[in-house]
Amino acid sequence: MAYMKMKPIKKTVKRAIDYILNPIKMGDATLVFTHDVNKELAALEFSMTRDEYLRCKPNKYHSGNENLAYHIVQSHSKKDRVTPEMALEVAKKTIADYTQDYAYVIAVHTDQDHLHTHIIMNAYSHTGKKKLNTHNSVEKLLAISNKHCLKYGLSTSEIKKKQTNKITHREQYHDDKKKLSGRKKLKHLIDEMIGISKDFDEFIDNIEKAGIQVKDRGGLSFLLPDAQRSIRLSSLKDDNYNTVEALQKRIEDKQTAMKIEPVTKSANLEIKEVSTNLEIPKLKTSRKQTWINYYSRDYWRRKSDNLENISRIAKMLSHMRENDIQEINDYTVLLKASQKDIKSIKNRTTKLERQYDKLEELYMNASTEEQIKLVEQMKEIRAEIRQLNQTYSVTTTKIDELEKFKAIFETEKSIGRNKEHKRGLLV
C-alpha cells in the first residue's frame, strides 16, 4: 500500500531539500531523481523561479507568506515486497503524470521499517507565469499512485480522514504495545539489507554500516544500537530468517529475479535486429556501401576501445603518482601492510568484544553505583568497536583498489613486453 501526504513549505525550502538528500536517510546516493533542476542548487533555482513570477505579475497582491514549495511523501507498506529502485520508479511515474510544469527533487529513504519517498516540488512553474493549484491534490496523487502501484503488483490505499478526537489513555496504551520489538526491528532490517545486497558478504557489510554489531560465535548474533543484549539469528523462529543458509538463498533468489528482465529485453532486441536484416535485400544496397558501413562501425568500435584504454591508464598513472608507485613490488608492499592492518583490527575487535561480554556479566550482579560505571565503560568499548568497523571498511576498500590497479599495472607491463619482443623480431 502506498499512502500519500502533502504539506506546504513557507520558509525552509533549503532545509527540506537537505533533509531528503541526507545520505544517512537514503543509504544509497543513486536513489535520487530531479526534474528541471540541479539537486545541489535546487533551493536557489526555486527562489529564482519565484522572483520571475513576481516580476511577471507586479500588480498581483503578495502577502509575503505564500507557499514556496510542497513536500510530498509516498509511503509503502511493510507487507509489500518493494525495493528502493521500484519505489523510485513509482514516485517518478506518479509525479510525472501529476504535472511536468514544475521542478522537483525525488529521494528514497531506507532508514525506517518501511520504504518511503520524499518529493520537494516548486510552487512556481518553469516559466514563472503560474502557481501550483493544490485543490484536491492529495486525492489526484493517490489515484495516480494506485494506478502505478497496481502495475508493479503493490497494494493500493485510500485517503483517511483526519481524526480530530483526542487519543484516550487506553488507546495510547494499546499503541505503545504495538511498537516493534527488537526481533521485529531486526527482521525489517534484514529485509532492507537483502534488498540492497548482491551477496552475503555485502549483506554483512551493509548491516555493520548501519551501526549494527555482528558476532559469530557458534551462530550469528546482532546487537542493535538501542539494545543491551545481542539477538541470535536462530531465535527469530522464522524459516526465512533463522539460518545463514536461508538468508543466502533469499539473496540468490533476488539476484536471479533481477536478471530475468534484462534477458527478456535482450531477446526482444535480437528479434528486432533479425527482422531489420531481413528487410535489407529490399533496399538494393550495393556491396561497396555495405563495406563502408561495416568499416565505419569497426572504426568507432576501435575508437571506443582506445578511449577506454586511455582512461584506464590515466587512472592508473594518477594512482601511482598519489601513492609513489615505481614498480609492481610497491603494490605488493602496500597490500601486505593493509592486510596486516586488517589482521590487527580483527584482533583488537575480538579483545574488545570479550571485554564487553565480561562487563555485561558483571553488570548483572553489580550495585547501582557500579552499574553506572560499567555502563560508561561499555559505551566506550562500543564506540571504539564502531570506529574499528569503519576503519576496517576503509581498509578493505583500499585493498580492493590496490589489487585492481596492480592487475592493470601487470596487464600494461605484459603488453609492453610483447611489443618490445615483436620489434626485436622485426629488427
Secondary structure, 3 states (H helix, E strand, C coil): CEEEEEEEECCCHHHHHHHHCCHHHHCCCCCEEEECCCHHHHHHHHHHHHHHHHHHCCCCCCCCCCCCEEEEEEEECCCCCCCHHHHHHHHHHHHHHHCCCEEEEEEEECCCCCCEEEEEEEEEECCCCCECCCCCHHHHHHHHHHHHHHHCCCCCCCCCCCCCCCCCHHHHHHHHHCCCCHHHHHHHHHHHHHHCCCCHHHHHHHHHHCCCEEEECCCEEEECCCCCCCEEHHHHCCCCCCCHHHHHHHHHHHHHHHHHHHHHHHHHHHHHHHHHHHHHHHHCCCHHHHHHHHHHHHHHHHHHHHHHHHHHHHHHHHHHHHHCCCCHHHHHHHHHHHHHHHHHHHHHHHHHHHHHHHHHHHHHHCCHHHHHHHHHHHHHHHHHHHHHHHHHHHHHHHHHHHHHHHHHHHHHHHHHHHHHHHHHHHC
